[in-house]
Amino acid sequence: MQFSFSYEKKKVIQALRYHFISRREIKVMMILVNVFAITAAILFYSQKIRPEPFLLGSLIWIAMMGGVWYILPYSIYKNASTFKENFIIAFTDENIQLDNERGYVTWQWGQFSRYFESPYFFHLYFDNKTFFLVPKENMGEAFMHELRALLQKKIGN
């Protein structure tokens, strides 16, 4: 099974957002900041505290969401030359081979720790922070079905 692909900026940004939002530490931080902001809002509106803690909670929430939703994905996209290249990827029972004009790399299935599927990509993780995006665009429905079966068999969740 093989196909060629390139990346579309808008879809990559969305995939990077999925990656960051799925991280455990980001989820915990979002919950804590939201609890702080809601508590500060309730205490402010019941006139138990001054407006500063409420404003601080709101600013922290806005900064965190701005960082996770805009700053992190755009900075990763901007700094990674990978997203500006064209590739051919081949999936076999033994490995995955990725080719471009600069060369190729072969990954054994055992090198991947997990995968998940977002609307536009398959995210293949080597570890918690290192992953490779395989776009679904230009994949036929039959190819996608076979790839899902192969990923489930070789990597699992």
N, C-alpha and C positions, 0 to 999 in steps of 0.2 A: 504494500500500500504506500503510495507516494503522491505528493502534490506540491505545487509551488505556491508561494505566498509572499506578500509584503504586508506591512502594518499600516493601518489607518490611525492617525493621531487621536481622533475623537474616541475611537473604540479602545485604544490602548489606555488612554486616560481613565476611562470607565473601568477597565480591567484592573488597573493599579488601585483605584478606589476600592474595588471589591477585595483586593489583597489586603489593603490597610485596615478596612473595616472588619475583615475576618480575623485579624490578629487579636489574640486574647488580651494583651496589655492595652490595646486601643479600646476594646470593649469595656474593660474595667475602668479605664480613665474616663470614658464617656459617661458611664453610669455614675461614677463619683462626682464628676463635674455637674451632671444634671441634678443629682440629689442635692448638692450644695446650692445650685442656682434656684431650685424649687423651694428648698427650705428658706433661703434668704428672701425669696419673693413672698412667701407666706408670712414670715416674721416681719418683713417690711410693711406689708399691707395691713397686718394686725397691729402695727406701730410698736413692735417690741424692739426693733433695731433701727438704726439710722439708715439712710439710703446708700451709704458707702459700701457695705457688704453686698447689698443687692446689685449695685453697679459693678462691683468687682466680680461677682459670680457671673453676671451677664457678659462682661468683657472676656473672662476666661473661657466661657462657653463659645463665644464668637471666635476668639483666637484659635481654640482647639479645632472647631469645625472648619475654619478657614485653612488651617494647617493640614488637616487630614484630607479635606475635600479638594483643595486647590494647590497649595504650596508643595506638598510631598509628591503628588502624581506628576505635576508639571516639571518639577526639578528632576525627578527620575527620568522622565521622557527626554528632557533637554540634554541631560548628561550621558545618556546611553545611545551610542551609535548604532546599536543593534536594530532599533526601531526604524532606521532609515535605509535598511538594506533589503535585498530580495533573496529569498531562500527557496531551497527544495528540501523537503523533509521526507524521509522514508521510514516506515514502521515495519519491522519484521518481528518474528518470534524471538529473535536473539537480542535485538538492540534497536536503537533509534539513531539514524544518521542524518545530520543536518549539513547541507552544502550551500555555499555561496561562492562568489567570485574570488574570495580570498583563501578558500580552502574548505575543509570539512572537519566535523567532530562527530565521534561516535560515542553514544552513551549506552551502557548496559542497563537493562531494566532494573537491576538491583541498586543502581545509583539513585533511583527516585524513591522518595519516602512516602509521597502521597500525590493525589491530584484532585482537582475539583473543576467543575464546569460552571462558567458564567455565561451570560447571554451570547457573547461574541467569541469566547476563547475557551480552550482547555488550558488550565494552569497546571503545569507539571513541576512539582516541588522536589528539589534535591535535599533541602533541609528547611527549617522554618522561615528563612529569609531569602534563600536563593531559589529561583524558579524560572521557568521558560514558558512563554505564551505561544500556544499554537492556535492561530485564528481558525474559526469555523467557516468564515467567508470562502466561497468557491468550493466548499466541500459538498459533495452530493449527500443526499439523505442516507443512501446505502453505505457510503464511505464513513459517515459520522457514526452510524449504527455499529459498523465493524470496529471502528476505532474505540468506541465506548466499551465494547466487549473485550477488546485487547487490553485496554487500560485497566479495566476491572480485573481481568485475569492476571496481568503482570504486576500491577501496582496495588490494586485494591484501595480501600479507604480506611 
